[in-house]
Amino acid sequence: MPALASVDPLGSNGFETATVFGQSRPVEVHIFASEREGAVVANLKRKEHDAIAMADALSEETLAAVRENVIGSSREHNPYIPSARVIVPPFMEAA
């Protein structure tokens, strides 16, 4: 079953460009509505607005969580302090 990502239904060009699962190129979805279907069109626009608002809120929450995890942590490391001379095996010595 294809999944559509809504992008401005009935925008300035009269159609939306959507991504359909499994397609490598954008898909144009033409929407035709009569004046009697004004409530349907209004509902589509409301759903689009709600979806964009939800995606923006999710993006902000994700960004905040990532920043908290990355910036809030400190780098832990053990400095290497050699206490013994390295013995190089004979096969690694220059000929």
C-alpha positions as CSV (number, residue, x, y, z in Angstrom):
1,M,0.0,0.0,0.0
2,P,1.6,3.3,-1.0
3,A,2.2,5.9,1.6
4,L,1.8,9.5,0.6
5,A,3.6,12.5,2.2
6,S,1.3,15.5,1.9
7,V,2.8,18.7,0.6
8,D,0.5,21.7,0.1
9,P,-2.6,20.1,-1.4
10,L,-4.2,22.6,-3.7
11,G,-1.1,24.9,-3.6
12,S,-0.3,27.6,-6.0
13,N,0.1,25.2,-8.9
14,G,-3.1,23.3,-8.2
15,F,-1.5,19.9,-7.4
16,E,0.8,18.4,-4.8
17,T,4.1,16.8,-5.2
18,A,4.3,13.7,-2.9
19,T,6.6,10.9,-2.3
20,V,5.2,7.4,-2.8
21,F,6.9,4.5,-1.1
22,G,9.0,2.6,-3.5
23,Q,9.3,5.5,-6.1
24,S,12.6,7.1,-6.8
25,R,11.0,10.3,-8.2
26,P,8.4,12.7,-7.0
27,V,4.8,11.9,-7.8
28,E,2.3,14.5,-8.8
29,V,-1.1,14.1,-7.2
30,H,-3.9,16.2,-8.8
31,I,-6.8,17.0,-6.6
32,F,-10.2,17.8,-8.2
33,A,-13.0,19.2,-6.0
34,S,-16.3,20.8,-6.7
35,E,-17.7,23.7,-4.7
36,R,-19.9,21.2,-2.9
37,E,-16.8,19.5,-1.5
38,G,-15.5,22.7,0.2
39,A,-15.6,20.9,3.6
40,V,-13.5,18.1,2.3
41,V,-10.9,20.5,0.9
42,A,-10.9,22.5,4.2
43,N,-10.4,19.2,6.0
44,L,-7.4,18.3,3.8
45,K,-5.9,21.7,4.4
46,R,-6.4,21.4,8.2
47,K,-4.8,17.9,8.2
48,E,-1.9,19.2,6.2
49,H,-1.4,22.1,8.6
50,D,-1.6,19.7,11.6
51,A,0.9,17.3,10.0
52,I,3.4,20.1,9.3
53,A,3.0,21.4,12.9
54,M,3.5,17.9,14.3
55,A,6.6,17.3,12.1
56,D,8.0,20.7,13.3
57,A,7.3,19.9,16.9
58,L,8.9,16.5,16.6
59,S,11.9,18.0,14.9
60,E,12.4,20.5,17.7
61,E,12.0,17.8,20.4
62,T,14.5,15.5,18.6
63,L,17.0,18.4,18.2
64,A,16.7,19.2,21.9
65,A,17.3,15.6,22.9
66,V,20.3,15.3,20.6
67,R,21.8,18.5,21.9
68,E,21.3,17.4,25.5
69,N,23.0,14.0,24.9
70,V,25.9,15.5,22.9
71,I,26.5,18.7,24.7
72,G,25.7,17.4,28.1
73,S,28.2,14.7,27.9
74,S,32.0,15.0,28.4
75,R,34.7,13.2,26.7
76,E,36.3,10.5,28.7
77,H,39.7,9.2,27.9
78,N,42.8,7.6,29.4
79,P,45.9,9.4,28.4
80,Y,48.7,7.1,27.2
81,I,51.8,7.4,29.4
82,P,54.4,4.9,28.2
83,S,56.3,3.3,31.0
84,A,58.1,0.6,29.1
85,R,60.0,0.7,25.8
86,V,58.3,-0.9,22.9
87,I,60.0,-3.9,21.5
88,V,59.7,-4.1,17.7
89,P,59.6,-7.7,16.4
90,P,62.4,-8.5,13.9
91,F,60.0,-9.0,10.9
92,M,58.8,-5.4,11.3
93,E,62.3,-3.9,11.3
94,A,63.5,-2.2,8.2
95,A,65.7,-4.4,6.0
